[in-house]
Amino acid sequence: MAKQLVMFISKFEANYGSRVREYFPGYSIKAITEQVSMVALAADLTKRTGAQDAIVCCAHLTKLLAKYHDKMLDVKKISAHSYRGSVFYAFGVKFLILGTTQFLVYNKQDQWLFRRYAQKITNPNFPVFPELDWRVLNPTNIDQFYEEAKSALLMSIDIETAIRKVNPAYTQMTEGRNKFSGMWFMGYPTATAKKMVPIIPIITMVGYTILLRTHDGKLVSKTGVLYINSMIDIVYMRRFNALEAPKVMQNGGYEATYFARYNAPARNYLYDTYIAMHAWLVELSRDLAFITSLFDGGYIYWKQEAEHNLAEYNAKDCHNTLWSMVHIISQWPQWAVDNYTENFRMQFPCITCGIEGFAVNQTEMTRLRVEREKLVEKNIKRLEKLVCVGFNPNSSQQVLKLMHGLGFKKAKSTDKATLADFIDSHPLYDIIGNLIKEVRKDRKAISTYFTLPLMDGRLLYELNPGGTDTGRLASKASNLWCGTQIQNQPLYTKSMYVADPGYVLNSADNAQSESRCTAYMSEDAGLMEAVESPLDFHKTNSTKFFGLKYEEITKPIRDTGKKVNHGANYNMGARVLLQTMGRKAVVQAARLLNLPRNWGLIDICEYLLQCFDNAYPDVRGKYYKEVIQEVMSTGMLKGATGWTRRCFEVPSKENKLVLNSYVAHGPQSLSVKIINKTFFEAWLYLQIEKSLLRFKAQVHDDLIWQDKPEHTASNAEWISSRMARPTTVRGREMVIPNDLKTGGSTWLELKD
C-alpha cells in the first residue's frame, strides 16, 4: 500500500505538481492548493489524509512555518527561497520545504536538489546532525572547555566581526600610523564630511565546535562562543587556535585574515567546507546554509537569526560547519578529494598576498583622482551645452528619455550594449553617447580606485581559490572592510601601486596561455602551428583568417583578427560579435577586407566567424563535439591535470550559454592549474622557506612579486623555468613560454 504524503502548492504552480511526484516513488500524494492561514490548519489538513509528512512548494506556508519556529523573525524579511531543504515539525507533522517547482521543467540543478531533499522523507537513513550543544564561554567554564578541546578529533572555527571608530585623541598618530591597541588604522570618507575617520576592524566573538568520541565510540560535539572584549579573551583565542586538532572553516580566508591581525593563527587549518564544495559540486552554491541543507536531515535555515541572537547564530555556524565537513568527507568521491587536495593549498599564498597587499603612492593616487575629476567636469559642461543644464549622465531615467527624445525609440535600457548601439546609429548620437560613456567611466574610476579606503597606505584585497567554476582565482575587496579587487585593475591605475622601500616589482606572464591550451586540447593542427610560431600570434591568425600575407597585416587588420579570435574562442554568434565589436569596427572590417557592399552587419559578422572556423576547424567542430559527448556520457569534464568538474547542465548548440561555459572550462582551467602550481611552489620555497621575495598577486596568467634587487635575477629564473615546465595534453607535450618584466618601481612599469 502506498504511503500517504501531502503537497502544499500554489494554484499558479499546480500544473508542475506532477513533476514532484517522480521524486517520491511509492507515495500517494494529495495536492492542496488552498492558501492556509495557520500552521495548525496545514497540519490538520495533512493528518486528515492519513499522512504524517508534508512537502511545501509555496512561499506563504514556508513563511508561516519559519515564523512558527522562530517568533522573533520579521515575516516581511523572510525569503522563502532560503528555506529550501528545511524540515519543520509542528503539531505532529513533518514539513519539508522544497520551494518553487516550475524550474523542474528545465533546470538540472533544481532536479538534483529536489532528489536530494526528497530523501529527507524517503530515506530513513538520511543523516541528521546532532542537536546543538552550546554555551557562552566565561571564567567558570572556559578552562574545562579548553581541556576537552585538547582531545578533539576536529575543531571548527567561526568569527563575527565589526568596525569600530577610534577616538582621534587616543590614536597617537605618527607618520600615518596608529598605535591604538597595536593595530593600524583604516580611514575612509564619511557620508557627511570629506575627512578621514580612524576606525579599526575587530573580532567581536569567536566560536568553536569540537568533535569528540565517547567511550562507546559515538561522535558528539560541543560548541563554545567566546566574546572578545579584553586581552584575556584574545589570549584564550590564541590558545584555542594553537591546539593540535585539525581545523575546519567555511571560506576560512576571512577568519585567517583577522587571526593574522590578532597574532592568533589557526594551527592545522586543513579543511574548508567552501573549498570542499568547490572541489565536488562546483556548479552549486557554496553558502554555508545551502551546504548544510544538503547533509542535515533536520536542517532549518538559521541565517536570519543574526539580527536578534548573534551568539547562538555564531554557535550554529560553527556546529553546522563541523558536521557538514564530517559528512562531506564520508560521502565525496575520490576525484573530489583529489580536486580539494590540489586547490585547498592555494588558500595560503592567497591569504598572505591579500593581507600584505600593495603599497600605494597616495600622492599619485590624488593626482589621478584630480585628473579624472577634471575630465568629468569638462565632459559634463559639454553635455550641458548639447542637452540641458543639470543633465546627469549617470541617471538611467534621464539618459533613456534623452535617447527617446532624439529618436532612438528602440532603447529599453541604458546599459553598455544599448549605449554602444546608440553611439553607432548616428553622428550626433556618437558625440553625445561617447560623452555619457566617458563621464560614467571616469566617475566609476574615481569611486572604485581613487577614493577607496586603504589600510596604513596599502591596498588590501582578497584572493579566493574557490571563487570561480574553472578554478581561476576570484578577487574582491579585503576582508578587513577596505581596498578593492586586484585582478581587473585598469592600466590607468597602475602607476600608483609601488614597490616597498628597498624592493623592486617583477612579473612573469604566460604568453597566449589560454590559446595554447585551446590548441592542444582541440588538437587543431593549424592553431597549434599558430601558437608555436615565433611570429606575432594575432598577425599570424589574421593571415589564416583573411588569406593575406604576413607583411600585409596592418594594425587595423590585426585588431580585427584579434577580436574575431576572441569571439570565436568564446563561441559567440554573429549578433553577439556585432555587439562586442561595435558597428564601426564591423564596418571597418568589411572595408579593410573588401567585402561585398550589399552585406548587412550580421552577414559580415557571420563571415568573420566562418573565417575562424575555416582556419581552425577542429576548435568549434571536433573539440566542441567531444565536450558535448563527454558531459552527456559521464556528467563530468576531466582536464589534462586531472581536475574534474561535475556538470549538471546539458550542453548543445541549442543551449549556447551552457555549451559556452563547458567548452571554455577546459582551456581556462588547464591554464590556471599550470600557473597555480608554480605560484604555490614559488610561494612555499622562495617566500616562506627562503624569504627571498613577497608575492603581490596572481592576476590571471601573470605572477607579480617584489624582491630585493640582488635577488631579482635568480628569483625570476626560478619562477620562469617552472612556469615553462612541459604539460602533457592529449599525448602531446605543451610548453607555455612566459615573458619576464623585472626591476619596476611601479606596477605600470611592468606593462608594455
C-alpha positions in Angstrom: 0.0 0.0 0.0 1.4 3.4 -1.0 2.4 5.8 1.8 0.4 9.0 2.1 2.0 12.4 1.5 0.5 15.9 1.2 1.9 18.6 -1.1 1.1 22.2 -0.4 1.4 24.1 -3.7 0.1 27.3 -5.0 -2.6 27.3 -7.7 -0.2 29.1 -10.0 2.3 26.1 -9.8 -0.3 23.3 -9.5 0.4 22.2 -13.1 4.0 21.5 -12.1 3.0 19.3 -9.2 3.1 16.1 -11.3 6.9 16.6 -11.8 7.3 16.5 -8.0 5.7 13.0 -7.8 8.6 11.3 -9.5 10.9 12.2 -6.6 8.7 10.3 -4.2 8.2 6.8 -5.6 5.9 4.6 -3.6 4.0 7.6 -2.2 0.4 8.7 -2.9 0.5 12.5 -3.0 -2.5 14.7 -2.4 -2.1 18.2 -3.6 -3.6 21.1 -1.6 -3.7 24.4 -3.4 -5.7 26.5 -1.0 -3.7 29.1 0.9 -3.8 28.1 4.6 -3.7 30.9 7.2 -2.2 28.9 10.1 0.4 26.2 10.6 -2.1 24.3 12.8 -4.6 24.2 9.9 -1.9 22.9 7.5 -1.1 20.1 10.0 -4.8 19.3 10.4 -5.3 19.0 6.6 -2.3 16.7 6.4 -3.4 14.4 9.2 -6.9 14.2 7.7 -5.5 12.4 4.7 -3.8 9.9 6.9 -0.3 11.4 6.2 2.3 12.4 8.7 4.6 14.1 6.2 4.0 17.1 4.0 6.1 18.8 1.3 5.8 22.6 0.9 6.1 24.1 -2.5 4.6 27.5 -1.8 6.1 30.6 -0.2 3.1 31.5 2.0 3.2 28.3 4.2 7.0 28.4 4.2 6.9 31.9 5.9 4.3 30.7 8.4 6.5 27.7 9.3 9.6 29.9 9.7 7.7 32.3 11.9 6.2 29.4 13.9 9.8 28.1 14.5 11.2 31.5 15.5 8.8 34.1 16.8 11.5 36.8 16.6 11.6 36.7 12.8 10.1 39.5 10.7 7.8 37.8 8.2 8.4 40.6 5.7 12.1 39.8 5.7 11.7 36.0 5.3 12.9 34.7 2.0 11.1 31.5 1.2 13.8 30.5 -1.3 16.4 30.5 1.5 14.4 27.8 3.5 14.6 25.2 0.7 15.6 21.9 2.3 14.4 22.9 5.8 12.5 20.5 7.9 9.9 21.7 10.4 8.0 19.6 12.9 4.6 21.1 14.0 1.5 19.6 15.5 2.7 16.0 14.8 3.5 16.7 11.1 6.9 16.8 9.4 7.0 19.6 6.8 9.8 19.5 4.2 10.3 22.8 2.3 11.1 22.2 -1.4 10.4 25.6 -2.9 9.2 26.6 -6.3 8.6 23.7 -8.8 8.5 25.5 -12.2 12.2 25.2 -12.6 12.0 21.4 -12.6 11.0 21.7 -16.2 14.5 22.6 -17.4 16.8 23.3 -14.5 19.0 20.2 -13.9 20.4 21.6 -10.7 16.9 22.0 -9.2 16.1 18.5 -10.3 19.2 17.2 -8.5 18.3 19.3 -5.4 14.7 18.0 -5.3 16.0 14.5 -5.5 18.5 15.2 -2.7 15.9 16.9 -0.4 13.3 14.3 -1.1 15.5 11.7 0.6 14.8 13.5 3.9 11.4 11.8 3.7 12.0 8.8 1.5 15.3 7.6 3.1 15.0 6.7 6.8 18.8 6.6 7.0 19.4 10.2 5.8 21.8 11.6 8.4 20.6 14.1 10.9 23.1 16.4 12.7 23.2 16.1 16.5 21.4 18.8 18.4 23.4 22.0 19.1 25.0 21.8 22.5 26.4 25.3 23.1 27.4 27.7 25.8 28.9 31.2 26.1 32.5 30.7 27.3 33.2 32.6 30.6 35.6 32.3 33.5 33.5 29.5 35.0 33.6 27.1 32.1 36.3 28.1 29.6 39.1 26.1 31.1 37.1 22.9 31.2 36.1 23.5 27.5 39.7 24.1 26.7 40.8 20.8 28.3 38.1 18.9 26.3 39.2 20.7 23.1 42.7 19.2 23.6 41.4 15.8 22.7 39.2 17.0 19.8 39.2 15.0 16.6 38.2 18.1 14.7 37.5 21.7 15.5 35.5 24.2 13.6 36.0 28.0 14.0 33.8 30.9 13.0 34.2 34.6 13.9 31.9 37.6 14.0 33.4 41.0 13.1 32.7 44.7 13.1 34.4 48.0 12.6 34.8 50.5 15.4 35.5 54.2 15.2 38.6 55.2 17.2 38.6 58.4 19.2 41.2 60.5 17.4 42.5 61.7 20.8 43.8 58.2 21.5 45.3 57.3 18.2 48.7 58.9 18.8 49.3 59.5 15.1 52.9 59.0 13.9 53.6 59.2 10.2 50.2 57.8 9.3 50.3 55.0 11.8 48.0 54.4 14.8 49.4 52.9 18.0 46.0 52.2 19.4 45.9 48.5 20.6 48.9 47.8 18.4 46.7 47.9 15.3 47.0 50.0 12.2 44.0 52.2 11.4 41.9 52.5 8.3 40.3 55.7 7.2 37.6 56.5 4.7 35.5 59.5 3.7 32.3 59.7 5.7 28.9 60.3 4.2 28.6 63.7 5.8 32.1 65.2 5.7 35.1 64.7 3.4 37.6 63.8 6.2 39.4 60.7 7.2 37.9 58.8 10.2 40.1 56.4 12.1 38.5 53.0 12.5 39.7 49.5 13.2 38.2 46.2 12.1 37.8 43.9 15.1 36.7 40.4 16.1 33.6 40.7 18.3 33.3 37.0 19.1 34.8 33.7 18.1 33.0 30.3 18.2 34.5 26.8 18.4 32.8 23.4 17.9 34.8 20.4 18.9 34.3 16.9 17.7 34.7 14.3 20.4 34.4 10.5 20.6 32.7 9.0 23.6 33.7 5.8 25.4 31.2 3.8 23.4 32.6 5.2 20.1 29.9 7.7 19.4 30.8 11.0 17.8 29.5 14.1 19.7 30.1 17.8 19.5 30.2 20.7 21.9 30.3 24.4 21.0 31.6 27.4 22.9 31.3 31.1 21.9 33.8 33.5 23.3 33.2 37.2 23.3 36.4 39.2 22.5 36.3 42.1 25.0 39.7 42.1 26.6 43.3 41.0 26.2 42.4 37.9 28.3 39.9 36.9 25.7 42.5 37.3 22.9 44.9 35.1 24.8 42.3 32.4 25.1 41.5 32.7 21.4 45.2 32.2 20.7 45.3 29.2 22.9 42.3 27.6 21.2 43.6 28.3 17.7 47.0 26.8 18.6 45.6 23.4 19.6 46.7 20.4 17.6 43.2 19.4 16.4 42.7 19.8 12.6 40.7 22.9 12.0 37.8 23.4 9.6 36.3 26.7 8.5 33.8 28.0 5.9 35.8 30.1 3.4 38.5 30.4 6.1 40.5 33.1 4.3 38.2 35.5 6.1 39.0 34.1 9.6 42.7 33.8 8.7 42.9 37.4 7.8 41.6 38.5 11.1 43.6 36.0 13.1 46.8 37.3 11.5 45.9 40.8 12.9 45.5 39.3 16.3 48.6 37.1 16.1 46.3 34.1 16.6 46.9 31.8 13.5 44.7 28.7 13.4 47.1 25.7 13.6 46.4 22.8 11.3 43.8 24.6 9.2 43.3 21.6 6.9 39.6 21.6 6.0 37.3 24.1 4.4 33.6 23.5 3.6 33.5 26.2 1.0 36.5 24.8 -1.0 35.3 21.3 -0.5 32.1 22.2 -2.3 34.1 23.8 -5.0 36.0 20.6 -5.4 32.9 18.4 -5.5 29.8 20.3 -6.7 31.3 23.4 -8.2 28.1 24.5 -10.0 26.1 24.6 -6.8 26.1 27.3 -4.2 28.9 27.3 -1.7 27.0 29.2 1.0 27.2 27.5 4.4 23.4 27.3 4.9 23.0 25.7 1.5 25.8 23.2 2.2 24.2 22.3 5.5 20.8 21.8 3.8 22.4 19.0 1.6 23.7 17.0 4.5 21.4 17.5 7.5 18.1 15.7 7.6 16.9 18.1 10.4 18.2 21.3 8.8 16.4 24.6 9.4 17.7 27.8 7.8 19.2 30.0 10.5 20.9 32.9 8.9 18.3 35.5 9.8 18.8 34.8 13.4 21.9 37.0 13.5 19.6 40.0 13.8 18.4 39.0 17.3 20.7 36.4 18.7 24.2 36.7 17.4 25.9 34.4 19.9 23.6 31.5 19.1 23.9 32.3 15.4 27.6 32.1 15.7 27.3 28.8 17.5 25.1 27.4 14.7 27.6 28.5 12.1 30.4 26.5 14.0 28.2 23.5 14.6 27.0 23.2 11.0 30.5 23.8 9.6 31.9 21.0 11.6 29.1 18.4 10.8 28.9 19.4 7.2 32.6 18.7 6.8 32.2 15.4 8.6 29.5 14.3 6.1 31.3 15.7 3.1 34.3 13.5 4.0 32.1 10.5 4.4 30.3 11.0 1.0 32.6 12.7 -1.6 34.1 10.7 -4.4 37.9 10.3 -4.8 38.1 12.7 -7.7 36.6 15.4 -5.5 39.2 14.6 -2.8 41.9 15.0 -5.5 40.5 18.3 -6.6 40.4 19.5 -3.0 44.0 18.4 -2.3 45.2 20.4 -5.3 43.1 23.5 -4.7 43.0 23.9 -0.9 46.7 24.6 -0.7 46.2 27.8 -2.8 44.4 29.3 0.3 47.8 30.1 1.9 49.5 32.2 -0.8 46.2 33.9 -1.4 45.8 34.8 2.2 49.4 36.2 2.5 49.0 38.2 -0.7 45.7 39.7 0.5 46.8 40.7 4.0 50.1 42.3 2.8 48.6 44.0 -0.2 50.2 46.6 -2.4 51.9 49.8 -1.3 50.1 52.9 -2.7 51.7 56.2 -3.7 48.9 58.4 -2.3 50.3 61.5 -4.0 50.0 59.7 -7.3 46.6 58.4 -6.3 45.4 62.0 -5.6 46.8 63.2 -8.9 45.0 60.5 -10.8 41.7 61.3 -9.0 42.0 65.1 -9.7 42.8 64.3 -13.3 39.6 62.2 -13.6 37.5 64.8 -11.8 38.7 67.4 -14.3 37.7 65.2 -17.2 34.3 64.6 -15.6 33.8 68.4 -15.1 34.8 69.1 -18.7 32.5 66.5 -20.2 29.6 67.4 -18.0 29.9 71.0 -19.3 29.9 69.8 -22.9 26.8 67.6 -22.2 25.0 70.5 -20.6 25.6 72.6 -23.8 24.4 69.8 -26.0 21.5 68.6 -23.9 20.5 70.9 -21.0 21.8 72.3 -17.7 21.7 69.8 -14.9 21.7 66.7 -17.1 23.0 63.7 -15.2 24.6 61.0 -17.4 24.6 58.6 -14.5 20.8 58.8 -14.3 19.3 55.9 -16.3 15.9 57.6 -16.5 17.4 60.9 -17.8 19.6 59.1 -20.4 16.7 56.9 -21.6 14.4 59.9 -22.0 17.2 61.6 -24.0 17.6 58.6 -26.3 13.9 58.5 -26.9 13.7 62.3 -27.4 16.5 62.1 -30.0 14.5 59.4 -31.9 16.3 56.3 -30.7 12.9 54.7 -29.7 14.1 51.1 -29.5 16.2 51.7 -26.4 14.7 49.8 -23.4 17.6 50.5 -21.0 20.9 52.4 -20.8 23.3 49.6 -20.3 26.6 49.2 -22.2 25.2 47.3 -25.1 22.3 49.7 -25.7 24.6 52.7 -25.3 27.1 51.2 -27.8 24.2 50.7 -30.3 23.0 54.2 -29.7 26.5 55.6 -30.4 26.8 53.7 -33.7 23.5 54.8 -35.0 24.1 58.5 -35.9 26.9 61.0 -35.8 25.1 63.1 -33.2 24.4 60.1 -31.1 28.1 59.3 -31.4 29.1 62.6 -29.8 26.5 62.6 -27.0 26.8 58.8 -26.3 30.6 58.9 -26.0 30.4 61.8 -23.6 27.9 59.9 -21.4 30.2 56.9 -21.6 33.3 58.8 -20.6 31.6 60.5 -17.7 30.3 57.2 -16.4 33.7 55.5 -16.8 35.6 58.4 -15.1 33.1 58.6 -12.2 33.4 54.8 -11.7 37.2 55.1 -11.7 37.1 57.8 -9.0 34.8 55.9 -6.7 36.3 52.4 -7.3 40.0 53.2 -7.4 40.9 56.7 -6.3 38.7 57.3 -3.1 38.8 53.8 -1.7 39.8 53.1 1.9 43.4 52.0 2.4 45.0 50.2 5.4 48.1 52.1 6.5 48.6 53.4 3.0 48.2 49.9 1.4 45.6 48.4 -0.9 44.4 45.2 0.6 42.2 42.7 -1.2 41.0 39.1 -1.1 42.2 36.3 -3.5 39.8 33.3 -3.4 40.8 30.0 -5.0 37.2 28.7 -4.8 35.5 31.7 -6.4 35.1 30.5 -10.0 33.8 27.4 -11.6 37.0 26.9 -13.7 39.5 27.3 -10.8 40.6 30.8 -11.7 41.2 32.9 -8.6 38.5 35.4 -7.8 39.3 38.8 -6.2 37.3 41.4 -4.3 37.8 44.0 -1.5 39.7 42.9 1.6 38.0 41.1 4.4 39.1 44.0 6.6 36.5 46.3 5.1 38.9 48.2 2.8 40.6 48.0 -0.6 39.1 46.6 -3.8 39.8 43.7 -6.2 43.3 43.4 -7.6 42.8 41.2 -10.7 41.0 43.6 -13.0 42.8 46.8 -12.2 42.8 49.0 -15.3 46.0 50.2 -16.8 45.4 53.8 -15.8 45.5 52.9 -12.0 48.8 51.0 -12.1 51.2 54.0 -11.7 50.0 54.4 -8.1 51.0 50.9 -7.0 54.6 50.8 -5.9 57.3 48.6 -4.5 58.1 48.9 -0.8 61.3 50.8 0.0 64.4 48.7 -0.9 62.3 46.4 -3.2 61.6 46.2 -6.9 58.5 44.8 -8.7 58.6 41.9 -11.1 56.2 39.8 -13.1 56.2 36.6 -15.2 53.3 36.4 -17.7 52.4 33.2 -19.5 52.2 34.0 -23.2 49.0 33.2 -25.1 48.3 30.7 -22.3 44.6 30.1 -22.9 45.0 30.0 -26.7 47.8 27.4 -26.4 45.6 25.3 -24.1 42.7 25.6 -26.6 45.0 24.5 -29.4 46.4 21.4 -27.6 43.0 20.4 -26.2 41.3 20.7 -29.5 44.2 19.1 -31.3 43.8 21.6 -34.2 47.0 21.5 -36.2 46.6 25.0 -37.6 46.1 26.6 -34.2 49.0 24.6 -32.7 51.1 25.9 -35.5 50.0 29.4 -34.8 50.7 29.4 -31.1 54.1 27.8 -31.6 55.1 30.3 -34.3 57.8 32.8 -33.3 55.8 35.4 -35.2 53.1 37.7 -33.7 50.1 35.5 -32.8 47.4 37.9 -33.8 49.1 38.7 -37.1 49.5 35.0 -37.8 45.8 34.5 -37.1 44.9 37.2 -39.5 46.9 35.6 -42.3 45.0 32.4 -41.7 41.6 34.1 -41.4 41.8 36.5 -44.3 44.2 34.9 -46.7 46.7 37.8 -46.6 50.5 37.7 -46.4 52.1 38.4 -43.1 53.6 41.6 -44.2 50.2 42.8 -45.4 48.7 42.7 -42.0 48.2 46.3 -40.8 47.4 47.2 -37.2 43.6 47.6 -38.0 43.5 44.2 -39.7 45.4 42.7 -36.8 42.9 44.2 -34.3 40.1 42.7 -36.4 41.7 39.3 -36.3 42.2 39.6 -32.5 38.5 40.4 -32.0 37.4 37.5 -34.2 39.7 35.1 -32.4 38.3 36.2 -29.0 34.7 36.0 -30.2 35.1 32.5 -31.7 37.0 31.2 -28.7 34.0 32.2 -26.6 31.6 30.7 -29.2 29.9 34.0 -29.9 27.2 34.1 -32.5 27.1 36.8 -35.2 24.8 39.1 -33.2 26.9 38.9 -30.0 30.1 39.5 -32.1 28.5 42.6 -33.6 27.6 43.8 -30.1 31.1 43.1 -28.8 33.0 44.7 -31.8 30.5 47.6 -32.4 29.1 48.8 -35.6 32.1 50.9 -36.5 34.6 48.1 -36.1 32.5 45.7 -38.1 32.0 48.3 -41.0 35.8 49.0 -40.9 36.5 45.2 -41.1 34.3 45.0 -44.2 36.1 47.8 -45.8 39.6 46.5 -44.9 38.7 43.1 -46.3 36.9 44.4 -49.4 33.7 42.5 -48.5 30.6 43.0 -50.7 28.9 46.4 -50.1 25.5 44.9 -50.0 26.2 42.7 -47.0 24.5 43.6 -43.7 26.3 43.8 -40.4 25.2 40.3 -39.4 26.4 38.9 -42.7 29.8 40.5 -42.1 30.0 39.0 -38.6 28.9 35.6 -39.8 31.7 35.8 -42.5 34.3 36.8 -39.8 33.4 33.8 -37.6 33.4 31.5 -40.6 37.0 32.7 -41.3 38.0 31.4 -37.9 36.2 28.0 -38.5 37.9 27.7 -41.9 41.3 28.3 -40.3 40.8 26.2 -37.2 38.0 23.7 -38.0 38.7 21.4 -35.1 38.1 24.0 -32.4 34.4 24.6 -32.8 34.0 21.3 -34.6 35.7 18.2 -33.3 36.5 19.7 -29.8 33.0 21.0 -29.1 31.5 17.7 -30.1 33.9 15.9 -27.8 33.0 18.2 -24.9 29.3 17.6 -25.5 29.8 13.8 -25.7 31.9 13.7 -22.5 29.3 15.6 -20.5 26.4 13.7 -21.9 28.0 10.3 -21.2 29.8 10.9 -17.9 28.3 14.1 -16.4 31.9 15.2 -15.9 34.6 17.2 -17.6 38.1 15.9 -16.8 41.1 18.1 -17.6 44.7 17.3 -18.6 45.9 17.8 -15.0 43.2 15.5 -13.6 40.9 18.3 -12.3 37.4 17.1 -12.7 34.2 19.1 -12.9 30.7 17.7 -12.0 28.4 19.0 -14.7 24.6 19.4 -14.2 23.5 21.0 -17.4 23.2 19.6 -20.9 25.4 21.4 -23.5 24.2 21.6 -27.1 24.2 24.1 -30.0 20.6 25.0 -28.9 21.8 25.6 -25.3 24.6 28.0 -26.1 25.1 29.5 -22.7 25.8 26.1 -21.2 27.9 25.0 -24.2 30.0 28.1 -24.0 30.6 27.6 -20.3 31.7 24.0 -20.8 33.9 24.5 -23.8 35.7 27.4 -22.1 36.2 25.4 -19.0 38.9 23.1 -20.3 41.4 25.7 -21.6 40.7 28.2 -18.8 41.1 25.5 -16.1 44.2 24.0 -17.6 45.8 27.4 -18.0 45.2 28.4 -14.4 46.2 25.0 -13.0 49.6 25.3 -14.7 50.3 28.7 -13.3 48.9 27.9 -9.8 51.3 25.0 -9.5 54.2 27.4 -9.9 52.6 30.0 -7.7 52.3 27.7 -4.8 55.8 26.2 -5.2 57.4 29.6 -5.5 55.5 30.9 -2.6 56.4 28.0 -0.4 60.1 27.9 -1.3 61.1 31.4 -2.2 58.8 33.3 0.1 58.2 31.1 3.2 61.3 28.9 3.3 63.9 31.3 1.9 62.3 34.8 2.4 63.7 35.9 -0.9 60.5 37.6 -2.2 57.0 38.7 -1.4 54.2 37.8 -3.8 51.6 40.5 -4.6 49.1 38.5 -6.6 48.3 36.0 -9.3 46.5 38.0 -12.0 45.1 35.5 -14.5 48.2 34.3 -16.3 50.6 36.7 -14.5 52.5 36.3 -11.3 53.6 39.6 -9.6 56.1 39.8 -6.8 58.6 42.2 -5.2 62.1 41.4 -4.0 65.5 43.0 -3.3 67.4 43.8 -6.5 70.2 41.4 -5.6 67.7 38.5 -5.7 65.7 39.5 -8.7 67.7 37.6 -11.4 67.7 34.3 -9.5 64.1 34.5 -8.4 62.9 35.4 -11.9 64.9 32.5 -13.4 63.5 30.1 -10.8 59.9 31.1 -11.4 60.2 31.4 -15.2 61.7 27.9 -15.6 58.9 26.3 -13.6 56.2 28.2 -15.4 57.5 26.8 -18.6 57.5 23.1 -17.5 56.1 20.7 -20.0 52.5 19.5 -19.5 51.1 16.5 -21.4 47.9 17.3 -23.1 46.2 14.6 -25.1 49.5 12.8 -25.6 51.4 15.9 -26.8 53.9 17.9 -24.7 52.8 21.5 -24.3 55.2 24.2 -23.0 53.8 27.7 -22.4 56.6 30.3 -22.6 56.5 33.4 -20.3 57.5 37.0 -20.6 59.6 38.4 -17.7 59.4 42.1 -16.6 61.8 42.9 -13.7 63.1 45.9 -11.8 60.0 48.1 -11.8 59.3 50.7 -9.2 55.6 50.8 -10.1 53.2 48.2 -11.4 52.8 50.3 -14.6 56.4 49.8 -15.5 55.8 46.0 -15.8 53.3 46.6 -18.5 54.1 47.0 -22.2 
